[in-house]
Amino acid sequence: MLGTLLSSLTKVTRPAAGRGRPAAPADAPLAGLRERLTGDVALPGEAGYGLATPWNVAVPVTPRAVVSAASGQDVAETVRFARAHGLRIAVQRTGHGATPVGEDTLLVHTGRLDECTVHADEAWIRVGAGVVWQQVLDAATPHGLAPLCGSAPGVGVVGFLTGGGLGPMARTYGVSADHVRALEVVTGDGRLRRATPTEHPELFWGLRGGKATLGIVTAVEFDVPRLSEFYGGCLYFDGEDATAVLHAWREFCADLPEQGTTSAAFVQLPPLPEVPPPLAGRLTIAVRFVWTGDPAAGERLLAPVRAAAVPVIDAVARQPYAAIGAVHADPVDPMPSHEDLTLLHGLPAEALDALIAAAGPGSGSRQTIVELRQLGGAVARAPRHRSAFSHRDAAFTLAAIGVPAGPGAEAVRSDARRITDAAAPWSTGGGLPNFGPSVDPDRIARCYDPETLRWLGTLAEQYDPAGVFDVGQAVRSNAG
């Protein structure tokens, strides 16, 4: 539901293939690259260059060329070419976490790497880097398997897992990257390697949490739980009930067993015809809840939140796992987006009051969503195989998400920082790779503890000494 509503905030159409910048003169070196690939190379103005347009259209992505890779070998050839010609390489599937890309960079688009093989008897899946979570859900849920996707099934699998991955069942099953069993990656020397706990274990460690710092992942294999349904969904309340609802939610979080994962958000949607009347043109409070245990027990636990005020929409019920994306109902269509995030070490009553004052009724908030996600549970436990994903001890995430469009775009960005700053006394100072993507070295450094940051930088120098992947969110040895 919310996905359609958010998309209505601004209608954006991806450029059609070949409708990028005006056609550039023939690029002789890139003509040589074309001859080495089974996939395609598109210059500005040529068919295929429109693949560079990210889902987050607020981010300028204007590479020298777009390489639509048809195989892992295509990716390896492109990396070797870039290294030989002093170029850098960025990688993209959907562009939800896009960062700026300029004309010194080739963009590898992974959409054609679309393998998706479900090993139902053994409960594991292999996918190519071009697969999005919805494809995995469609292939796996008929077998009673529950792929641990994020809140938005339209996001690419590889980008989500290389950032760690916190999904709607994270407190029950932990960080999604903890379930990865193998990755295939092209490193900065143009070699295609397989990383597992025993084969290139240092890459296996760094690729799970380090984003594209250490290379371009072309395929990934991961285990999946057996689960066919859950109890959950979303409750919406009028914004005027924010204090009663959110304090009830805070108390609900305090005693919530690991079988439950929850978040709460201030939501502001425009008064448009396609927005349901209970949500249109007003502030509402969304409480999301996913429970993997006995439905009756989940219903009893949620009862105090349900009773805190009269919901304007109650969409919590038993649901098939295939409907997991409906819990958050994130937007599907491309749109401009800006996100600021901080991690909290706790949520005492005074912290919640500060956030209600900053984002609640009468606050003047310019954000579409201001969200708190509870962590803890399985997220906080050390995984079987260590990874670069950091800050497992955080108690909550706080994200401010707005639409920076038109003359007020900069005001949306500054307002997001105002809201996260309101929680500064309770902030750990940390961040997460999949939230609030940035090229700012200080913001990148916030995503890791100092030891992890140092090791990622060291491995980057080892596997990418020419700096082919020194673009976007990549960690380098001088980070922090």
C-alpha positions in Angstrom: 0.0 0.0 0.0 2.6 2.6 1.1 4.7 1.9 -1.9 2.0 3.2 -4.3 1.4 6.1 -2.0 5.0 7.2 -1.8 5.4 6.9 -5.5 2.5 9.4 -5.9 4.6 12.0 -4.2 6.5 12.5 -7.5 6.0 10.8 -10.8 9.4 10.0 -12.4 10.0 8.1 -15.6 13.3 6.4 -16.3 14.9 7.6 -19.6 14.3 5.2 -22.4 17.3 3.4 -23.7 19.3 5.8 -25.8 17.8 8.9 -24.3 20.8 9.9 -22.1 23.0 12.9 -22.9 23.7 13.9 -26.5 25.6 11.3 -28.4 29.4 11.5 -27.8 32.0 11.1 -30.5 33.2 7.6 -31.2 35.3 6.4 -28.2 38.1 4.3 -29.7 39.3 2.6 -26.5 35.7 1.6 -25.6 35.2 0.2 -29.1 38.0 -2.2 -28.2 36.1 -3.1 -25.0 33.0 -3.9 -27.0 34.9 -6.5 -29.0 35.9 -8.3 -25.8 32.4 -8.7 -24.3 29.3 -10.8 -25.0 27.3 -8.0 -23.3 26.8 -4.4 -24.5 28.6 -1.1 -24.1 26.6 2.1 -24.4 27.9 5.6 -24.6 25.8 8.7 -23.8 23.0 8.9 -26.4 23.2 5.2 -27.4 20.6 2.5 -26.7 21.3 1.1 -23.2 22.8 4.2 -21.6 19.5 4.8 -19.9 20.3 1.8 -17.6 22.5 4.3 -15.7 19.5 6.1 -14.3 19.2 4.9 -10.7 16.0 4.3 -8.8 16.9 7.3 -6.7 16.7 9.9 -9.4 18.0 12.6 -7.1 21.5 11.2 -7.6 23.5 12.3 -10.7 24.8 9.1 -12.4 26.5 10.1 -15.7 29.3 7.5 -16.4 31.5 7.5 -19.4 29.7 4.4 -20.6 27.4 1.7 -19.3 28.5 -1.9 -19.6 25.5 -4.3 -19.6 27.4 -7.4 -18.5 26.1 -10.8 -19.7 28.5 -12.9 -17.6 31.0 -12.8 -14.8 33.7 -12.9 -17.6 32.3 -9.7 -19.0 32.7 -8.1 -15.6 36.3 -9.3 -15.4 37.1 -8.0 -18.9 35.7 -4.6 -18.0 37.7 -4.4 -14.8 40.9 -5.2 -16.7 40.0 -2.6 -19.3 39.4 0.0 -16.7 42.6 -0.7 -14.9 44.6 -0.5 -18.2 43.0 2.9 -19.1 43.0 4.6 -15.7 39.3 4.5 -15.3 37.2 3.6 -12.3 34.2 1.2 -12.1 30.9 1.5 -10.3 28.2 -1.2 -10.2 24.5 -1.0 -10.2 21.4 -3.1 -10.4 18.4 -1.0 -9.2 20.2 2.1 -7.9 18.3 2.3 -4.6 21.6 3.1 -2.9 23.0 5.2 -5.7 25.9 7.6 -5.2 27.2 10.1 -7.8 29.0 8.7 -10.8 31.0 10.8 -13.2 32.7 10.6 -16.6 35.9 9.0 -15.2 33.9 5.9 -14.4 32.4 2.9 -16.2 29.1 1.7 -14.8 28.6 -2.0 -14.8 24.9 -2.8 -14.9 24.2 -6.4 -13.6 20.6 -6.8 -14.8 21.5 -9.6 -17.3 23.1 -11.8 -14.6 19.7 -13.2 -13.8 20.3 -16.8 -12.6 18.0 -17.8 -9.8 18.2 -21.5 -8.7 16.3 -22.7 -5.7 17.7 -25.9 -4.0 14.4 -26.6 -2.1 15.5 -29.8 -0.5 18.6 -28.3 1.0 17.0 -24.8 1.7 19.5 -22.7 -0.2 19.5 -20.4 -3.2 21.9 -19.2 -5.8 21.3 -16.0 -7.7 23.1 -13.8 -10.1 23.8 -10.2 -9.4 21.0 -9.0 -11.6 18.3 -10.7 -9.5 16.0 -8.6 -7.2 14.3 -10.0 -4.1 10.9 -10.2 -5.6 12.2 -12.8 -8.1 13.6 -14.8 -5.3 10.3 -14.6 -3.4 8.4 -15.8 -6.4 10.7 -18.8 -6.9 11.1 -19.8 -3.3 7.9 -19.3 -1.4 6.0 -22.1 -3.3 8.5 -24.4 -1.6 7.8 -23.1 1.9 11.0 -21.2 2.0 11.4 -17.6 3.4 14.2 -15.6 1.7 15.4 -13.0 4.1 14.8 -9.9 2.0 14.6 -6.3 3.2 11.6 -4.2 3.5 11.5 -3.5 -0.3 11.5 -6.7 -2.5 12.3 -4.6 -5.5 15.9 -4.1 -4.2 18.8 -6.1 -5.7 19.8 -9.1 -3.7 23.6 -8.5 -4.0 23.5 -4.8 -3.0 21.3 -5.7 0.0 23.6 -8.5 1.2 26.9 -6.7 0.7 25.5 -4.0 3.0 24.6 -6.6 5.6 20.8 -6.6 5.3 18.2 -5.9 8.0 14.9 -7.3 7.0 11.4 -7.4 8.5 12.4 -10.6 10.5 15.9 -9.5 11.5 15.3 -9.9 15.2 14.3 -13.6 14.6 16.9 -14.6 11.9 19.6 -11.9 12.3 21.5 -10.0 9.6 20.7 -11.5 6.2 24.4 -11.5 5.2 25.0 -14.0 8.0 23.2 -16.6 5.9 25.4 -16.2 2.9 27.4 -19.3 2.1 29.4 -18.2 -0.9 30.0 -15.2 -3.2 31.6 -15.0 -6.6 33.5 -11.7 -7.1 35.7 -9.9 -9.6 38.5 -8.1 -7.7 40.5 -5.1 -8.8 43.0 -7.2 -10.8 40.2 -8.5 -13.0 40.2 -12.0 -11.6 36.9 -13.9 -10.9 37.2 -15.5 -7.4 34.9 -17.6 -5.2 34.8 -16.6 -1.6 33.6 -18.9 1.2 34.5 -19.4 4.8 37.4 -21.6 3.7 38.3 -20.2 0.2 39.5 -16.6 0.2 38.0 -16.2 3.7 39.2 -12.6 4.0 37.0 -11.7 1.0 34.1 -13.7 2.4 34.5 -11.5 5.6 34.8 -8.2 3.8 32.1 -8.6 1.1 29.4 -9.2 3.7 29.1 -5.6 4.9 31.8 -3.9 2.9 29.5 -3.1 -0.1 31.6 -2.9 -3.3 34.9 -2.0 -1.6 36.5 -5.3 -2.5 35.0 -6.0 -6.0 31.9 -6.6 -8.0 29.9 -9.6 -6.8 28.5 -11.5 -9.8 26.7 -14.3 -7.9 25.8 -15.2 -4.3 24.6 -18.3 -2.6 22.6 -18.2 0.7 20.7 -20.3 3.1 17.0 -19.7 3.7 14.7 -20.6 6.6 11.7 -22.8 6.1 8.6 -20.6 6.9 5.4 -20.4 4.9 3.5 -17.7 6.9 3.7 -15.1 9.6 1.5 -13.0 11.7 1.9 -9.3 11.1 1.4 -6.2 9.0 0.9 -2.5 9.7 -1.3 -0.5 12.0 -1.9 3.2 11.1 -3.0 5.8 13.7 -3.9 9.4 13.4 -0.8 11.6 14.1 -2.6 13.4 17.0 -2.3 10.0 18.8 1.5 9.9 18.4 2.3 10.3 22.1 0.0 7.5 23.3 0.8 5.1 20.4 4.5 5.5 20.4 4.9 5.3 24.2 2.8 2.1 24.1 5.0 0.9 21.3 8.2 1.7 23.3 6.9 -0.4 26.2 5.9 -3.2 23.7 9.5 -3.2 22.4 11.0 -3.6 25.9 9.6 -7.1 26.4 9.3 -8.3 22.8 10.7 -11.8 22.3 13.0 -12.5 19.3 10.1 -14.0 17.4 9.0 -10.4 16.8 10.5 -7.6 14.7 8.9 -4.2 14.7 9.3 -0.6 13.6 7.3 2.6 14.0 7.2 5.6 11.7 5.8 9.1 11.3 4.2 9.1 7.8 3.2 12.2 5.8 1.5 11.6 2.5 0.0 14.2 0.1 -3.8 14.8 -0.5 -3.9 13.0 -3.8 -6.8 10.9 -5.2 -4.8 7.7 -5.2 -4.0 8.0 -1.5 -6.6 6.3 0.7 -8.6 9.0 2.6 -7.5 7.8 6.1 -3.9 8.7 5.1 -4.2 11.5 2.6 -2.8 14.9 3.5 -2.2 14.2 7.1 0.3 12.9 9.6 -0.2 9.3 10.6 1.7 6.9 12.8 2.6 3.5 11.3 3.4 0.5 13.5 4.9 -2.5 11.7 5.0 -5.9 13.3 6.2 -9.3 12.1 5.8 -12.3 14.4 7.2 -15.8 13.5 5.6 -17.7 16.4 2.1 -18.7 17.3 -0.3 -16.1 15.8 -2.4 -16.0 19.0 0.7 -15.1 21.0 1.6 -12.4 18.6 -1.9 -10.9 18.7 -1.8 -10.8 22.5 1.6 -9.1 22.5 0.4 -6.4 20.1 -2.9 -5.8 21.9 -1.6 -2.9 24.1 -0.4 -1.0 21.0 -3.7 -1.7 19.2 -5.6 -0.4 22.2 -3.5 2.8 22.6 -5.8 4.6 20.1 -8.3 3.8 17.4 -6.4 2.6 14.2 -7.4 4.4 11.0 -6.2 1.2 9.2 -5.5 -2.2 10.7 -3.7 -4.5 8.3 -2.2 -6.9 10.8 -3.2 -10.5 10.3 -1.9 -14.0 9.4 -0.2 -13.7 6.0 1.7 -15.9 3.6 5.4 -15.2 3.5 5.1 -14.1 -0.1 3.3 -11.0 1.2 6.3 -9.9 3.4 6.9 -6.8 1.2 3.4 -5.5 2.1 4.5 -4.9 5.8 6.5 -1.8 4.9 5.1 -1.4 1.4 8.1 0.7 0.3 7.8 2.6 -3.0 8.3 0.7 -6.3 8.6 3.5 -8.9 11.8 5.6 -9.3 11.7 8.8 -7.3 14.1 11.3 -5.7 15.0 10.3 -2.2 17.2 11.6 0.6 17.9 9.6 3.8 19.7 10.5 7.0 20.3 7.8 9.6 21.7 7.4 13.1 21.9 4.5 15.5 20.6 4.7 19.0 21.9 2.8 22.1 18.4 2.9 23.6 15.0 4.6 23.5 14.1 6.0 26.9 10.9 8.0 27.3 12.7 11.3 27.0 14.3 10.3 23.7 10.9 9.4 22.3 9.5 12.7 23.5 12.3 14.5 21.7 11.5 12.7 18.5 7.8 13.4 18.8 8.6 17.1 19.2 10.9 17.0 16.2 8.7 15.0 13.8 5.3 14.8 15.3 2.2 17.0 15.2 3.0 20.7 14.8 6.7 20.0 14.2 6.9 21.3 10.7 8.7 18.2 9.6 9.4 18.0 5.9 10.1 14.3 5.9 7.8 11.7 4.3 8.9 9.1 6.8 10.7 9.3 10.1 11.3 5.7 11.2 12.5 3.8 14.3 13.4 0.2 13.8 14.1 -2.0 16.8 17.2 -4.1 16.6 18.6 -6.6 19.2 17.6 -10.2 19.3 19.4 -12.3 16.7 20.9 -9.1 15.1 23.0 -8.6 18.2 24.5 -12.1 18.3 27.8 -12.9 16.8 27.4 -14.9 13.6 28.9 -18.3 12.8 31.3 -16.6 10.4 32.5 -13.1 11.2 31.8 -10.3 8.7 32.4 -6.6 8.1 28.9 -5.8 9.3 29.4 -3.6 12.4 27.4 -2.0 15.2 25.4 -5.1 16.2 25.0 -3.7 19.7 22.8 -0.8 18.6 19.2 -0.9 20.0 17.4 1.1 17.3 17.9 2.8 13.9 16.5 6.2 13.3 16.0 7.2 9.7 14.6 10.4 8.2 13.5 9.9 4.6 12.3 12.8 2.4 11.7 13.7 -1.2 14.2 16.4 -2.3 12.3 17.8 -5.3 11.7 21.3 -6.5 12.8 24.5 -4.8 12.5 23.0 -1.4 14.9 20.1 -2.0 17.7 21.5 0.2 15.3 22.2 3.0 14.3 18.6 3.0 17.9 17.6 3.4 18.6 20.0 6.3 15.4 19.1 8.0 16.4 15.4 8.0 19.6 16.3 9.9 17.6 18.4 12.3 15.5 15.4 13.2 18.4 13.0 13.6 20.2 15.6 15.6 17.3 15.7 18.0 18.3 12.2 19.1 22.0 13.0 19.4 22.1 12.4 23.2 21.1 8.8 22.6 23.0 8.2 19.4 25.9 5.8 19.2 27.4 7.9 16.4 27.3 4.9 14.1 25.6 4.3 10.7 24.8 1.4 8.4 26.0 0.8 4.8 22.5 0.2 3.4 21.0 3.4 4.9 21.8 6.9 3.9 24.4 6.1 1.2 27.1 8.7 0.8 30.5 9.4 -0.7 31.6 11.4 2.4 34.5 9.5 4.0 33.4 10.4 7.5 29.9 9.0 6.9 31.3 5.9 5.3 33.6 5.5 8.3 30.6 5.7 10.7 29.3 2.5 9.3 32.2 0.5 10.8 34.0 0.0 14.0 37.7 1.2 13.8 39.2 -2.3 13.5 36.8 -3.3 10.7 37.4 0.0 8.9 41.2 -0.6 9.0 40.9 -4.1 7.7 38.6 -3.2 4.9 41.0 -0.5 3.8 43.9 -2.9 4.0 42.1 -5.5 1.9 41.1 -2.8 -0.6 44.8 -2.0 -1.1 45.6 -5.7 -1.5 42.9 -6.6 -4.0 42.5 -3.2 -5.7 45.9 -1.4 -5.6 45.0 0.6 -8.7 41.9 2.0 -7.1 39.5 0.7 -9.8 36.7 0.5 -7.2 37.6 3.7 -5.4 34.2 5.2 -6.1 30.9 5.6 -4.2 30.9 3.9 -0.7 34.2 2.2 -1.1 36.5 2.1 2.0 40.1 2.9 1.4 43.1 2.6 3.7 43.0 6.4 4.6 39.3 6.2 5.6 38.3 7.8 8.8 
